[in-house]
Amino acid sequence: MQNPLDRAIYHPLAHRLARMLAPTFITPNMVSVAGGLAVVLAGLAYTQPPWPWSVALGVMLHMAWHVLDGTDGDLARMTGRTGAAGEIVDGVCDYVAHAVLYFTLAAAWSGQTGWWIWPLMLAAGASRVVQTNFHEARRRQFMAWAYGVPWLRTSEGFAVPMPFHPLVAGYLWLSGFFAKDYDRIDRAMADPVQTGKLRALGPARLAGSPLLGSPFRTLALGLSMAAGSPVWYFLYEILVLNPVLVRAIMRSRRTLDALCAQEPASTLR
């Protein structure tokens, strides 16, 4: 499930960078940390005075994160270092870095907007967590059901570093909150006929609009900062993307219910 930016820019660059790093001592976890640092630096760039150059630098640094976010996975596959532990590190870096980004922007503009930017930022941040969790977890679950690609929920017997236990548990709980019948769906997807129907439908039926993913958010934040304030971006996440999320959840549930009931794929709307 790729959007045009992934296909044209991020994934090709990520693959090339991974090939360059494969013979070196650089590990996928190092790349994940570098990606998180790029997000933090993007937030700092956005707060600098020389507009519009600060905005351009912020966008470029944030876009660099997308490249690095693909590089760590490609590098892991090239070097045989794939596993749940790396996926955890990648996720922690992404969430922590974007939390720092949001707090940086709110702190920088609080003098202009007043105290209300803080609850607005928290609401936008919470919205992002739920939206991206749903979108990414459903995308990964589609790959697991349709093609047998493992992810955190389907990986058994891996050791989670102690500091990450609450984060991983929270991530999986939230991803399961929108599909409480995972066991029933797992049984249905064991049927090759139903798996074939799911493949034919594609990941968008489960994961929803690409707007819920990260690439378009980066552009939306850049446009908001070009307009002079992160407030527009926070409002976009709350007022625009939450209705998109609700529609995606309803559509995903209908799709899974229909597959579990062995309804023809052509009847899914």
Phi, psi and omega in degrees: 000095185239142172266172184303323179295320177299312184293317188274328189237295194297309185291318175300317179294321179298318181294318179296317180295321179297320179295324178291325184275341186305319181280357186263182179278355183294130180258161176303322179296324176298320179294321178299317178295319178298322177297317177299320178296323178298322178294316179298317179294327176298317177299318178294321179297319180299334184271359182277154189285328189287077177288140006265005183295326179295323178293316179299317179294319178299316179296316181296319178294321179292322176293327176299327177300320179299319178297311181295328180294333174272331182295319183299319178292316178298317180296321178298318180292322181292328185256006178070032182248022180290152179164167183295326182298317178295323177296323178295313180300317179300313181295318179298316179300317181295312183292316181294317181297319180287331173298317177297319178302312182296315180295323178298314181293318180296318180295320183291329183256359182296330178293330180274322187265332185099183187296335188292347178292336181292308175296328177296316179297317180296321178294319178294318179296317177297321178299316180299316181302312182293315183296311182289328176297311179301309185298312184287319180295319179291324177297315180293323180292324175302313180298325179290314181290316187279325187231002178074020179280120184287154171212187189307315184295327185262358179271127181243147173081013178267151182268121177267122176306137188310315181297339184266353183307309181297323181293315180294317179299317179295319179298312182290324178297316181294320179294326179280341182299326182273354178216078186290346183256040184304320182298317179297320180291321177303317180295319180295321182286350174289343177278119181303329179295314180292323177297319177297321177297318180296318178300318181295326180289325180088164186291335183298333178297331180261318189270345178083193185297144174298344176300336180283345178279185186277322187304316181287334176295320180300317178293320180297319178295318178300318178295320179297317180290326175296330177280354171107002183196144174284351182302319181298322179291317178300317178295323178299315180294324183279310190270335182258309187284333178294317173298324175298320178296314181301315179297320180295320179297314181297317180294319180297317180295319179298318181297312181292321178298319180294319179294319179293328178277000180060040174280151178299141181298332182292344181272354183283131181232000000 
